[in-house]
Each structure stands twice: as structure tokens, then as C-alpha cells.
């Protein structure tokens, strides 16, 4: 594990502890948005709609 990853995980754990369920819900929404963006990018590349 890199030190940056460890730092990010510590901040994530602290935010979840401080903000509770609200932070967890926000993180789930952000993760879902990231997955959707990745899937859209993959399907766009498959269709040949490159940059």
C-alpha cells in the first residue's frame, strides 16, 4: 500500500466516524457515479467514439 492510499483511507475512516451515515451515503453515491462514468467511457470506446 502506498502512503497516499493509507492517508486517503484514514481520512475516509475519520469522515465516516465524524459524519456517520450521511458520509457513508455520500460515498456510495460518489462510487456509483464513478462506476457509471467508467461504464459510459468503456461503451463509448467500443462504439468507436474516441476523443
N, C-alpha and C positions, 0 to 999 in steps of 0.2 A: 504494500500500500504506500502510495506517495504521501508526503506530508500535507500537500494541498487537499487530497482526498480526506485525510484524517481530520483536518481543520474544518472542511465542509460538513463532515458527519457530526463533529462536535457542535457546530453552530446549529445544525438541523435538530440534534437532540435537545439542545438548550431551548430552541424556539418551540419545539413540541412541548417541552416541560412548562415553559412560561405561558404560552398561549393556549395550550390544551387542545381540545377537539377542533377549535377553529383553525389552528395551524395545520392539523392533520388533513382537514377537509380541503384547505387551500392547496396543500402539497399534492393531494390526489388530483385536483383539477389541473394543476400545472403539469403533472405527469401525463395525464390524459391528453392535454393539448400538445405536449411534446410527441407523444405516440402518433396522434393524428397528423401532425406536421411531417413526421418521418414517413408515414404510410403514403401521404399525398406526394411527397418527393419521390418515393420509390415508384409509385404508379405513373407519375409524370415521366420519369426516366424510361420506363418500359414502353410508354406510348411514343417515345421519340421526341418529346417536347423539351429538349435540352435548353440550357441557358442561352 
